[in-house]
Amino acid sequence: MIRVEDFLLDRIPVSNEAFLAFVTRNPEWRRGMAKKLLVGEHYLEHWKGPLTLGDESLREQPVTNVSWFAARAYCESRGGRLPSWHEWEYAAAAGRDEFDARHRPEWRQRILDWYAQTGGKPLRKVGAMPPDVRGIHDLHGLIWEWVEDYNALMISGDNREQGGADEVMFCGAGAASMKDREHYAVLMRVAMLSSLKAGEGTRNLGFRCAYDPQGE
């Protein structure tokens, strides 16, 4: 059993507007100025310019095409951090009216239906959907999200151990060690995040920040 200590989590994912303010204050993270080692070729490519969102990137939409390094730097600038895998999953288990809705088939099916959708549609605004029982929005149904230890659940791709090719490491191999394999939505998240490198980003991958509670 994994014990998750108390933590705070942003109610909504980071928006284009919030990330624009961050790169405005921190030019080293602007598109075209960030180190190529830390951001991929698609970094913020949906923005019209380094400091211009454009008509197709609304201020209220979640920021995407952001690397793990950039997401981490943003959270640190706010005195926070990326949530751990277990923190994110703990929060994401909640439903509209209960703290752990994983046992409800309709809860799981709603997530799987979203995962099955094809891409290309404009993203909704952050916070547009009803919150869960804790008041948190969009943990499911809007974007995938970076976590601090995003690739920690990968298992070895050594052929002597698995008898498979290297592609095993990038097609959900990390899910093989999961106890609850019937929770297919969790396995998909493991596969998706484990397939990424820290400098990469995708058009449907964003993030939100977590915080350690302040002492009395």
MOFENBEL-V936891 format. One record per helix or strand of 3 or more residues. SS is the DSSP state (2 for helix, 1 for strand). FROM is the first residue (numbers start at 1). TO is the last residue. Records with the same first field share a line. If there is no record, write none. Layout:
BEGIN
SS = FROM-TO + FROM-TO
END
This chain:
BEGIN
2 = 16-25 + 27-29 + 68-77 + 85-92 + 105-115 + 159-162 + 166-170 + 173-177 + 184-194
1 = 209-211
END
